[in-house]
Amino acid sequence: MKAVILVGGLGTRLRPLTWNTPKSLVPVLNRPFLEYVLRHLKEQGIDEIVLALSNLAVPIKECFGNGHHLGVKLVYVVEESALGTAGAFKNASELLTDTFFVLNGDVFSLLDFHSMLEFHKRQNSLVTIATIPVDDPTPFGLVETAPDKRITRFLEKPMPIEVTTNFINAGAYILEPSVLDSIPYDTTYSAEKQLFPNLLANNGRLFAFPSTGYWIDIGNPQKYRDLNFDLLSGQGDCDFHGKQEVIIGDGCQIHPQTKLEGPVLVGDNCVIEEGAVISGPVVIGNNCHVGERAFITDSIIWNETTIATGCRFISSIAATGCELQAGSCAEKAILADYVTLIENFRLTSGSVIEPQQILG
């Protein structure tokens, strides 16, 4: 069974974290986000996977190679220009000669793809769309259904007064290969706004497969933080940290006079100096340095970042290679790659800083 994962987006909603890092490679508990998606597919018996690429394709290929280390077979299809969600899997049509899955590349879920496929076959469906209930469906696409789960209407990003159901498109589909004939070549074409509504208008058999499992769209920094902290605390059925409150990577130097209050994950080859306090939830990447008496809480720190002596880093995200010099402070901030806060500089709360800025 094959799956196409759409990983060609620009990651606009996740900026400034995605200026240099494709959304599929942003670290979640110090692993590339896409690795979780690939592992779940493998567990569900889907091990032939096409990655539909466009933006920042090279680092994705370098990270995952042929997929052998994850037990899957990866094939890459690269768009010369962005083709939209439907255009992306049309671009891979030569590889899709049988029933296939399509997944949005910015969704972490524990959807039961095996049961979804059985449902698809039982209903003799042309397209089956996984749906999930959410508290607020207005930022998403509603999927209205008849009692037999046949889809009756799509409504993208409804106004509150328009909401008729809290089940939304979960970004996972099963399609018959004949659907590809409805997508034009080399044209930007949306599955959600064009393909699926057009198929429905022509009496296509489209069904919804409802699910209530863990699901999150990491499209913005807040949701990205939520996923890290959910998995760190044991939600999402993730055994990454073995349910330990504090886990320390290999080659770390942790001074005995530090205070680590879980849940905390520290990557490999980190140095944490005397008097530092790290109060979870906190994720720290590889090759990071935390200075004396620094205080970190409710934060995510990527690789090769320094939080120097006496710094305070609170409810914030620091991407790769950032440096907070002694006595500096960031709260509710997002720092892109290689941002520097000069000694004793206090960043305005809520700041979002573009890459390679020096502030102070």
C-alpha positions as semicolon CSV with decimal commas, in nm:
position;residue;x (nm);y (nm);z (nm)
1;M;0,000;0,000;0,000
2;K;0,133;0,343;-0,095
3;A;0,096;0,683;0,067
4;V;0,177;1,028;-0,064
5;I;0,283;1,282;0,198
6;L;0,255;1,646;0,098
7;V;0,568;1,813;0,234
8;G;0,626;2,086;-0,022
9;G;0,467;2,379;0,162
10;L;0,652;2,695;0,257
11;G;0,567;2,661;0,626
12;T;0,448;3,022;0,628
13;R;0,240;2,989;0,944
14;L;0,538;2,848;1,135
15;R;0,774;3,131;1,049
16;P;1,023;3,247;1,156
17;L;1,115;2,888;1,254
18;T;1,085;2,766;0,895
19;W;1,296;3,022;0,708
20;N;1,584;2,774;0,690
21;T;1,420;2,452;0,810
22;P;1,139;2,281;0,616
23;K;0,829;2,225;0,825
24;S;0,873;1,848;0,800
25;L;1,215;1,875;0,970
26;V;1,129;2,100;1,265
27;P;1,240;1,908;1,575
28;V;0,977;1,745;1,794
29;L;1,142;1,601;2,105
30;N;1,467;1,639;1,910
31;R;1,352;1,425;1,618
32;P;1,237;1,555;1,277
33;F;0,859;1,594;1,277
34;L;0,816;1,382;0,963
35;E;0,986;1,087;1,132
36;Y;0,680;1,045;1,356
37;V;0,450;1,037;1,054
38;L;0,665;0,780;0,876
39;R;0,687;0,558;1,183
40;H;0,309;0,563;1,230
41;L;0,253;0,469;0,865
42;K;0,498;0,182;0,903
43;E;0,312;0,060;1,212
44;Q;-0,010;0,067;1,008
45;G;0,138;-0,147;0,734
46;I;0,204;0,134;0,486
47;D;0,569;0,118;0,390
48;E;0,585;0,255;0,033
49;I;0,581;0,631;0,062
50;V;0,608;0,911;-0,190
51;L;0,724;1,246;-0,055
52;A;0,585;1,529;-0,268
53;L;0,843;1,807;-0,236
54;S;0,891;2,164;-0,346
55;N;1,036;2,406;-0,090
56;L;1,370;2,311;0,070
57;A;1,369;1,966;-0,088
58;V;1,742;1,896;-0,049
59;P;1,760;1,885;0,334
60;I;1,458;1,652;0,345
61;K;1,626;1,410;0,105
62;E;1,950;1,431;0,301
63;C;1,770;1,359;0,628
64;F;1,565;1,056;0,522
65;G;1,747;0,910;0,222
66;N;1,574;0,598;0,094
67;G;1,392;0,547;0,427
68;H;1,567;0,215;0,497
69;H;1,664;0,313;0,854
70;L;1,294;0,359;0,933
71;G;1,182;0,040;0,759
72;V;1,006;0,218;0,472
73;K;1,078;0,278;0,104
74;L;1,087;0,646;0,014
75;V;1,051;0,794;-0,333
76;Y;1,078;1,168;-0,394
77;V;0,878;1,370;-0,645
78;V;0,978;1,737;-0,671
79;E;0,760;2,015;-0,811
80;E;0,935;2,280;-1,018
81;S;0,671;2,525;-0,894
82;A;0,405;2,488;-0,627
83;L;0,109;2,288;-0,759
84;G;-0,130;2,291;-0,463
85;T;-0,242;1,987;-0,266
86;A;-0,411;1,800;-0,554
87;G;-0,153;1,910;-0,808
88;A;0,117;1,763;-0,585
89;F;-0,016;1,409;-0,596
90;K;-0,109;1,447;-0,964
91;N;0,261;1,513;-1,013
92;A;0,325;1,165;-0,873
93;S;0,052;0,997;-1,079
94;E;0,291;0,759;-1,260
95;L;0,360;0,596;-0,924
96;L;-0,007;0,569;-0,820
97;T;-0,171;0,286;-1,008
98;D;-0,374;0,141;-0,721
99;T;-0,573;0,271;-0,422
100;F;-0,349;0,510;-0,226
101;F;-0,336;0,732;0,081
102;V;-0,260;1,104;0,082
103;L;-0,150;1,282;0,401
104;N;-0,095;1,649;0,471
105;G;0,262;1,682;0,593
106;D;0,190;1,913;0,886
107;V;-0,045;1,683;1,081
108;F;0,052;1,451;1,367
109;S;-0,215;1,190;1,427
110;L;-0,279;0,841;1,553
111;L;-0,549;0,771;1,295
112;D;-0,631;0,405;1,235
113;F;-0,540;0,379;0,867
114;H;-0,604;0,004;0,857
115;S;-0,967;0,049;0,964
116;M;-1,000;0,349;0,734
117;L;-0,897;0,135;0,436
118;E;-1,145;-0,137;0,530
119;F;-1,419;0,127;0,550
120;H;-1,317;0,269;0,212
121;K;-1,345;-0,072;0,046
122;R;-1,670;-0,159;0,220
123;Q;-1,835;0,162;0,101
124;N;-1,696;0,126;-0,252
125;S;-1,578;0,482;-0,204
126;L;-1,405;0,696;-0,465
127;V;-1,253;0,919;-0,195
128;T;-1,254;0,864;0,181
129;I;-1,163;1,158;0,403
130;A;-1,061;1,113;0,764
131;T;-1,248;1,352;0,991
132;I;-1,184;1,456;1,349
133;P;-1,392;1,653;1,602
134;V;-1,247;1,982;1,728
135;D;-1,369;2,240;1,978
136;D;-1,351;2,526;1,727
137;P;-1,394;2,423;1,362
138;T;-1,384;2,776;1,217
139;P;-1,012;2,767;1,116
140;F;-1,061;2,437;0,933
141;G;-1,273;2,272;0,665
142;L;-1,606;2,130;0,780
143;V;-1,724;1,798;0,640
144;E;-2,100;1,743;0,654
145;T;-2,229;1,386;0,616
146;A;-2,543;1,179;0,586
147;P;-2,612;0,907;0,848
148;D;-2,420;0,652;0,639
149;K;-2,117;0,889;0,644
150;R;-2,155;0,980;0,278
151;I;-2,030;1,336;0,239
152;T;-2,297;1,590;0,152
153;R;-2,109;1,921;0,173
154;F;-1,771;2,085;0,231
155;L;-1,736;2,423;0,396
156;E;-1,391;2,580;0,428
157;K;-1,320;2,803;0,730
158;P;-1,685;2,869;0,819
159;M;-1,815;3,166;1,012
160;P;-1,942;3,066;1,359
161;I;-2,303;3,105;1,244
162;E;-2,234;2,859;0,960
163;V;-2,105;2,576;1,178
164;T;-2,325;2,268;1,151
165;T;-2,079;2,005;1,276
166;N;-1,754;1,998;1,466
167;F;-1,603;1,731;1,240
168;I;-1,332;1,866;1,017
169;N;-1,110;1,741;0,740
170;A;-0,820;1,570;0,921
171;G;-0,580;1,593;0,628
172;A;-0,572;1,218;0,551
173;Y;-0,739;1,067;0,246
174;I;-0,777;0,743;0,053
175;L;-0,824;0,783;-0,320
176;E;-0,888;0,557;-0,613
177;P;-0,641;0,617;-0,898
178;S;-0,924;0,721;-1,134
179;V;-0,950;1,043;-0,929
180;L;-0,621;1,153;-1,082
181;D;-0,797;1,194;-1,419
182;S;-0,993;1,486;-1,269
183;I;-0,678;1,685;-1,190
184;P;-0,514;1,894;-1,464
185;Y;-0,142;1,853;-1,533
186;D;0,109;2,120;-1,432
187;T;-0,159;2,339;-1,275
188;T;-0,203;2,466;-0,922
189;Y;-0,503;2,272;-0,799
190;S;-0,645;2,233;-0,449
191;A;-0,785;1,905;-0,317
192;E;-0,992;2,078;-0,050
193;K;-1,127;2,370;-0,252
194;Q;-1,147;2,226;-0,604
195;L;-1,102;1,851;-0,644
196;F;-1,326;1,720;-0,366
197;P;-1,613;1,970;-0,417
198;N;-1,604;1,904;-0,793
199;L;-1,618;1,529;-0,745
200;L;-1,908;1,573;-0,504
201;A;-2,094;1,797;-0,750
202;N;-2,060;1,518;-1,009
203;N;-2,214;1,262;-0,773
204;G;-1,887;1,098;-0,680
205;R;-1,895;0,853;-0,390
206;L;-1,713;1,047;-0,118
207;F;-1,727;0,922;0,241
208;A;-1,603;1,047;0,577
209;F;-1,419;0,820;0,819
210;P;-1,464;0,971;1,168
211;S;-1,189;0,933;1,426
212;T;-1,142;1,048;1,783
213;G;-0,772;0,967;1,826
214;Y;-0,495;1,214;1,905
215;W;-0,463;1,471;1,625
216;I;-0,288;1,806;1,593
217;D;-0,199;2,039;1,307
218;I;0,142;2,195;1,380
219;G;0,089;2,482;1,138
220;N;0,169;2,759;1,388
221;P;0,420;2,802;1,673
222;Q;0,161;2,752;1,947
223;K;0,048;2,418;1,804
224;Y;0,412;2,321;1,755
225;R;0,476;2,387;2,125
226;D;0,160;2,196;2,217
227;L;0,274;1,886;2,030
228;N;0,618;1,886;2,194
229;F;0,472;1,928;2,540
230;D;0,192;1,675;2,484
231;L;0,442;1,408;2,379
232;L;0,681;1,506;2,656
233;S;0,406;1,454;2,913
234;G;0,306;1,116;2,769
235;Q;0,006;1,214;2,559
236;G;-0,022;1,107;2,198
237;D;0,076;0,747;2,280
238;C;0,444;0,830;2,241
239;D;0,699;0,623;2,432
240;F;0,991;0,840;2,324
241;H;1,095;0,933;2,677
242;G;0,979;0,615;2,847
243;K;0,749;0,819;3,073
244;Q;1,054;0,949;3,264
245;E;1,024;1,293;3,416
246;V;1,379;1,393;3,318
247;I;1,580;1,235;3,039
248;I;1,937;1,331;2,957
249;G;2,112;1,249;2,629
250;D;2,455;1,101;2,577
251;G;2,774;1,293;2,651
252;C;2,614;1,562;2,868
253;Q;2,789;1,744;3,151
254;I;2,535;1,832;3,419
255;H;2,669;2,006;3,731
256;P;2,539;1,838;4,048
257;Q;2,419;2,175;4,176
258;T;2,154;2,222;3,910
259;K;1,780;2,179;3,944
260;L;1,588;1,989;3,676
261;E;1,213;1,962;3,734
262;G;1,034;1,742;3,478
263;P;0,912;1,691;3,228
264;V;1,248;1,782;3,075
265;L;1,432;1,640;2,776
266;V;1,799;1,732;2,724
267;G;1,970;1,628;2,401
268;D;2,320;1,492;2,348
269;N;2,648;1,668;2,437
270;C;2,491;1,949;2,638
271;V;2,652;2,141;2,924
272;I;2,441;2,267;3,215
273;E;2,636;2,468;3,472
274;E;2,608;2,521;3,847
275;G;2,292;2,679;3,981
276;A;2,093;2,653;3,657
277;V;1,722;2,582;3,701
278;I;1,526;2,406;3,427
279;S;1,158;2,373;3,511
280;G;0,951;2,165;3,270
281;P;0,804;2,137;3,029
282;V;1,133;2,205;2,853
283;V;1,296;2,048;2,547
284;I;1,665;2,122;2,485
285;G;1,840;2,010;2,166
286;N;2,188;1,873;2,108
287;N;2,514;2,062;2,176
288;C;2,349;2,331;2,387
289;H;2,507;2,524;2,675
290;V;2,315;2,651;2,978
291;G;2,517;2,883;3,199
292;E;2,534;2,934;3,574
293;R;2,210;3,043;3,741
294;A;2,020;3,050;3,413
295;F;1,646;2,987;3,441
296;I;1,449;2,806;3,169
297;T;1,083;2,706;3,178
298;D;0,799;2,620;2,940
299;S;1,032;2,642;2,641
300;I;1,180;2,464;2,339
301;I;1,545;2,511;2,245
302;W;1,693;2,374;1,923
303;N;2,049;2,255;1,866
304;E;2,369;2,449;1,933
305;T;2,206;2,724;2,136
306;T;2,358;2,902;2,435
307;I;2,159;3,033;2,731
308;A;2,438;3,204;2,924
309;T;2,495;3,294;3,289
310;G;2,195;3,450;3,464
311;C;1,967;3,442;3,159
312;R;1,592;3,390;3,182
313;F;1,418;3,203;2,900
314;I;1,046;3,171;2,966
315;S;0,762;3,035;2,750
316;S;0,976;3,080;2,439
317;I;1,126;2,899;2,140
318;A;1,487;2,935;2,025
319;A;1,585;2,785;1,690
320;T;1,931;2,661;1,589
321;G;2,244;2,847;1,694
322;C;2,087;3,120;1,907
323;E;2,289;3,295;2,176
324;L;2,151;3,465;2,484
325;Q;2,448;3,640;2,637
326;A;2,486;3,679;3,013
327;G;2,190;3,837;3,192
328;S;1,965;3,862;2,887
329;C;1,597;3,770;2,903
330;A;1,329;3,646;2,664
331;E;0,966;3,576;2,754
332;K;0,689;3,450;2,522
333;A;0,934;3,502;2,235
334;I;1,017;3,315;1,915
335;L;1,379;3,339;1,801
336;A;1,469;3,218;1,453
337;D;1,808;3,067;1,366
338;Y;2,123;3,240;1,488
339;V;1,959;3,522;1,681
340;T;2,180;3,690;1,943
341;L;2,066;3,881;2,249
342;I;2,348;4,102;2,374
343;E;2,449;4,093;2,741
344;N;2,174;4,210;2,983
345;F;1,928;4,281;2,700
346;R;1,561;4,226;2,788
347;L;1,359;4,135;2,483
348;T;1,006;4,274;2,470
349;S;0,757;4,006;2,572
350;G;0,591;3,839;2,275
351;S;0,866;3,930;2,027
352;V;0,910;3,731;1,706
353;I;1,266;3,769;1,571
354;E;1,381;3,689;1,218
355;P;1,707;3,493;1,154
356;Q;2,056;3,626;1,230
357;Q;1,943;3,937;1,418
358;I;2,169;4,084;1,687
359;L;1,965;4,268;1,949
360;G;2,078;4,480;2,237
